[in-house]
Amino acid sequence: MLSTLRRALGFTRHSYWLFSSFLLTCLLIIYIWWPLMDEYLGYIRLYQQAGYPWYSLVDWLLLGIFAFMSLTIMARADLKVDGLIVFVGLFGGLVIESWGTQTNLWHYYTAERPPLWIIPAWPIASLSIDRLTRALHWSTVKLGDGFFRAAYWITFLGFYTLMLWFVAPTFDKSYTLASLVICGLMILTPPDKRMALLVFLAGSALGYFLERWGTTRECWTYYTNETPPVFAVLAHGMAAVAFWRTGLLVQMAAASFLKKNSLEQNRPYDSLS
């Protein structure tokens, strides 16, 4: 059964490197921020003393998210490609968390702005979204470009309208104004509407479960106190699009640099006078 699953998901030797790194990151977070884990275990002990059965103390949603993300990041893993996704996700996540916590759109129960322990979740989620996007691309290959053009503008203009409403209380913050400009430019200049829409859908789908877990466990709370806000779910999709676009720019810059370097190395020396 396990061998069938490995073949179906296309596990490679890189898959085990990625999963090991994922597991190591989780263990490091638990070790470095042990007081948070100790507090969580304290709640479990209280419920045990109150006579709750063991299965009611298990966070099944968290376990499901962990299992799903573990399997998806291992599917057809390629460190040459995934390394860039992790890099962009890490720094992109830091920027997004800084924006949200500094403008008080959301806050964490630890009151950190932002908490460093949440940042590694972004590149891991980015890898899962990449795999989901591939699956969506394969399953929608028969849909025409006309459909995606129409769906693109309806989806992204709708999202931008929702974003304007949600972040309105922070219009006086430079972080928010910069975010609105960046999102607007990305929406108006899509390199590939089909891929942009699929990335958005994949990011939003995973984002729902992440936001559902975080807000119902009060790990983080939005100023609207929704569990979760629709905007927060769709914002994961927009963040995924931003990371994808950034990755394309990094690839273009790297290709241009390598091409220029190659031309300079192959240029014949000028004749000595």
C-alpha positions as CSV (number, residue, x, y, z in Angstrom):
1,M,0.0,0.0,0.0
2,L,2.8,2.4,0.9
3,S,4.6,1.7,-2.3
4,T,1.4,2.3,-4.3
5,L,1.0,5.6,-2.5
6,R,4.6,6.6,-3.3
7,R,4.2,5.8,-6.9
8,A,0.9,7.6,-7.2
9,L,2.3,10.8,-5.6
10,G,5.6,10.6,-7.5
11,F,7.9,10.5,-4.5
12,T,11.6,11.1,-5.3
13,R,14.7,11.1,-3.1
14,H,14.1,14.8,-2.8
15,S,10.8,14.1,-1.2
16,Y,12.4,12.6,1.9
17,W,14.8,15.5,2.2
18,L,11.9,17.9,2.2
19,F,9.9,15.9,4.7
20,S,12.9,15.6,7.0
21,S,13.4,19.4,6.8
22,F,9.7,20.0,7.5
23,L,9.9,17.7,10.6
24,L,13.1,19.2,11.8
25,T,11.6,22.7,11.5
26,C,8.6,21.6,13.6
27,L,10.9,20.1,16.2
28,L,13.0,23.2,16.4
29,I,10.0,25.4,16.8
30,I,8.8,23.2,19.7
31,Y,12.3,23.2,21.3
32,I,13.0,27.0,20.9
33,W,9.5,28.1,21.9
34,W,8.9,25.3,24.5
35,P,6.9,27.6,26.8
36,L,4.2,27.8,24.2
37,M,4.1,24.0,23.9
38,D,4.1,23.7,27.7
39,E,1.1,26.0,27.9
40,Y,-0.7,23.9,25.3
41,L,0.0,20.7,27.2
42,G,-1.2,22.4,30.4
43,Y,-4.6,22.9,28.8
44,I,-4.7,19.2,27.8
45,R,-3.9,18.2,31.4
46,L,-6.7,20.3,32.7
47,Y,-9.2,18.7,30.3
48,Q,-7.9,15.2,31.3
49,Q,-8.5,16.0,35.0
50,A,-12.0,17.1,34.1
51,G,-12.6,13.6,32.7
52,Y,-12.8,14.3,29.0
53,P,-12.0,11.2,26.8
54,W,-8.6,11.1,25.1
55,Y,-10.0,11.4,21.5
56,S,-11.7,14.7,22.4
57,L,-8.3,16.2,23.4
58,V,-6.7,15.4,20.0
59,D,-6.6,18.3,17.6
60,W,-7.9,16.4,14.6
61,L,-7.9,19.4,12.3
62,L,-4.3,20.2,13.0
63,L,-3.3,16.5,12.4
64,G,-5.2,16.5,9.2
65,I,-3.5,19.7,8.0
66,F,-0.1,18.3,9.0
67,A,-0.7,15.0,7.2
68,F,-2.0,16.7,4.0
69,M,0.9,19.1,3.8
70,S,3.4,16.4,4.5
71,L,2.1,14.3,1.6
72,T,1.7,17.2,-0.8
73,I,5.2,18.7,-0.2
74,M,6.7,15.2,-0.9
75,A,4.7,14.8,-4.2
76,R,7.1,15.1,-7.2
77,A,9.6,17.1,-5.1
78,D,12.5,18.7,-6.9
79,L,14.9,20.7,-4.7
80,K,16.1,22.8,-7.6
81,V,12.5,24.1,-8.1
82,D,11.4,23.9,-4.5
83,G,14.4,25.7,-3.1
84,L,13.1,28.9,-4.8
85,I,9.6,28.4,-3.5
86,V,10.9,28.0,0.0
87,F,13.1,31.1,-0.3
88,V,10.3,33.3,-1.6
89,G,7.7,31.9,0.8
90,L,10.0,32.6,3.8
91,F,10.6,36.2,3.1
92,G,7.2,36.8,1.7
93,G,5.6,35.4,4.8
94,L,7.7,37.7,6.9
95,V,6.5,40.7,5.0
96,I,2.8,39.7,5.1
97,E,2.9,38.9,8.9
98,S,4.7,42.2,9.5
99,W,2.0,44.1,7.6
100,G,-0.9,42.4,9.4
101,T,0.4,42.6,12.9
102,Q,1.9,46.1,12.7
103,T,-1.4,47.5,11.3
104,N,-3.5,45.5,13.9
105,L,-5.5,43.8,11.2
106,W,-4.8,40.6,13.2
107,H,-2.8,39.8,16.3
108,Y,-1.4,36.6,17.9
109,Y,-2.1,35.5,21.4
110,T,1.6,35.9,22.2
111,A,1.3,39.6,21.2
112,E,4.5,39.3,19.0
113,R,4.5,41.5,15.9
114,P,5.1,39.2,14.1
115,P,5.9,36.0,15.9
116,L,9.0,34.3,14.3
117,W,7.6,30.8,15.0
118,I,4.8,31.3,12.4
119,I,7.1,32.3,9.5
120,P,8.2,28.8,8.6
121,A,4.6,27.9,8.0
122,W,4.5,30.1,4.9
123,P,7.1,28.3,2.7
124,I,5.7,24.9,3.7
125,A,2.2,26.1,2.7
126,S,3.7,27.5,-0.5
127,L,5.1,24.0,-1.4
128,S,1.6,22.5,-0.8
129,I,0.0,25.2,-3.0
130,D,2.4,24.5,-5.8
131,R,1.4,20.8,-5.8
132,L,-2.3,21.7,-5.6
133,T,-1.9,24.1,-8.5
134,R,-0.3,21.3,-10.6
135,A,-3.3,19.1,-9.9
136,L,-5.8,21.9,-10.8
137,H,-3.9,22.6,-14.0
138,W,-4.1,18.9,-15.0
139,S,-7.8,18.7,-14.2
140,T,-8.8,21.9,-16.0
141,V,-6.7,21.4,-19.1
142,K,-9.8,21.1,-21.3
143,L,-11.3,24.4,-20.3
144,G,-10.7,27.2,-22.8
145,D,-8.7,30.4,-22.4
146,G,-12.0,32.4,-22.7
147,F,-13.3,30.8,-19.5
148,F,-10.2,31.6,-17.6
149,R,-10.0,35.2,-18.9
150,A,-13.6,35.9,-17.7
151,A,-13.1,34.0,-14.4
152,Y,-9.8,35.8,-13.8
153,W,-11.3,39.3,-13.9
154,I,-14.4,38.4,-11.9
155,T,-12.3,36.7,-9.2
156,F,-9.5,39.2,-8.8
157,L,-11.6,42.4,-9.1
158,G,-14.0,40.9,-6.6
159,F,-11.1,40.1,-4.3
160,Y,-9.7,43.6,-4.6
161,T,-13.0,45.2,-3.7
162,L,-13.2,42.9,-0.6
163,M,-9.6,43.9,0.3
164,L,-10.5,47.6,0.1
165,W,-13.4,47.1,2.5
166,F,-11.4,44.9,4.9
167,V,-8.3,47.1,5.2
168,A,-10.2,50.4,5.2
169,P,-9.5,51.0,8.9
170,T,-5.8,51.1,8.1
171,F,-5.8,53.4,5.1
172,D,-3.5,55.7,7.1
173,K,-0.8,53.1,7.3
174,S,2.0,53.0,4.7
175,Y,2.1,49.2,4.9
176,T,-1.5,49.0,3.8
177,L,-1.1,51.6,1.0
178,A,2.0,49.7,-0.3
179,S,0.0,46.4,-0.2
180,L,-2.9,47.9,-2.1
181,V,-0.6,49.3,-4.8
182,I,1.3,46.0,-5.2
183,C,-1.9,43.9,-5.4
184,G,-3.4,46.3,-7.9
185,L,-0.3,46.1,-10.1
186,M,-0.2,42.3,-10.0
187,I,-3.9,42.1,-10.8
188,L,-3.6,44.4,-13.8
189,T,-0.5,42.8,-15.2
190,P,-1.0,39.0,-15.2
191,P,1.6,37.0,-17.2
192,D,-0.7,34.0,-17.4
193,K,-4.4,34.4,-16.4
194,R,-4.9,30.6,-16.2
195,M,-2.0,30.0,-13.9
196,A,-2.7,33.1,-11.8
197,L,-6.3,31.9,-11.2
198,L,-5.3,28.4,-10.4
199,V,-2.7,29.5,-8.0
200,F,-5.2,31.8,-6.3
201,L,-7.8,29.0,-6.0
202,A,-5.2,26.5,-4.6
203,G,-3.9,29.1,-2.1
204,S,-7.5,30.0,-1.0
205,A,-8.4,26.3,-0.6
206,L,-5.5,25.5,1.7
207,G,-5.9,28.9,3.4
208,Y,-9.4,28.1,4.5
209,F,-8.3,25.2,6.7
210,L,-5.2,27.1,8.0
211,E,-7.4,30.0,8.9
212,R,-10.1,27.9,10.4
213,W,-7.6,26.2,12.7
214,G,-5.8,29.4,13.7
215,T,-8.9,31.5,14.4
216,T,-11.0,28.8,16.2
217,R,-8.0,27.9,18.4
218,E,-7.4,31.7,19.0
219,C,-3.8,31.3,18.0
220,W,-4.5,34.5,16.0
221,T,-7.5,36.8,15.9
222,Y,-8.7,39.3,13.3
223,Y,-10.1,42.7,14.2
224,T,-13.5,41.5,12.9
225,N,-13.4,38.5,15.3
226,E,-14.6,36.2,12.5
227,T,-13.4,32.6,12.4
228,P,-12.2,33.1,9.8
229,P,-13.0,36.2,7.7
230,V,-13.6,35.5,4.0
231,F,-10.9,38.1,3.2
232,A,-8.3,36.2,5.2
233,V,-9.1,33.0,3.3
234,L,-8.9,34.6,-0.1
235,A,-5.8,36.6,1.0
236,H,-3.9,33.3,1.1
237,G,-4.7,32.9,-2.6
238,M,-3.5,36.4,-3.3
239,A,-0.3,35.8,-1.3
240,A,0.3,32.6,-3.3
241,V,0.0,34.6,-6.5
242,A,2.4,37.2,-5.2
243,F,4.9,34.5,-4.3
244,W,4.5,32.9,-7.7
245,R,5.0,36.2,-9.5
246,T,8.1,36.9,-7.3
247,G,9.5,33.5,-8.2
248,L,9.1,34.3,-11.9
249,L,10.9,37.6,-11.5
250,V,13.8,35.9,-9.6
251,Q,14.1,33.2,-12.3
252,M,14.1,35.9,-15.0
253,A,16.8,37.9,-13.1
254,A,18.9,34.8,-12.6
255,A,18.6,33.8,-16.3
256,S,19.6,37.3,-17.4
257,F,22.6,37.4,-15.1
258,L,23.8,33.9,-16.2
259,K,23.4,34.9,-19.9
260,K,25.3,38.1,-19.4
261,N,28.0,36.3,-17.5
262,S,28.3,33.7,-20.2
263,L,28.6,36.4,-22.9
264,E,31.3,38.2,-21.0
265,Q,33.3,35.0,-20.5
266,N,33.0,34.0,-24.2
267,R,33.9,37.5,-25.5
268,P,37.3,37.5,-27.3
269,Y,40.0,39.6,-25.8
270,D,40.7,42.9,-27.5
271,S,43.9,43.0,-29.5
272,L,46.8,44.4,-27.6
273,S,48.2,47.5,-29.2
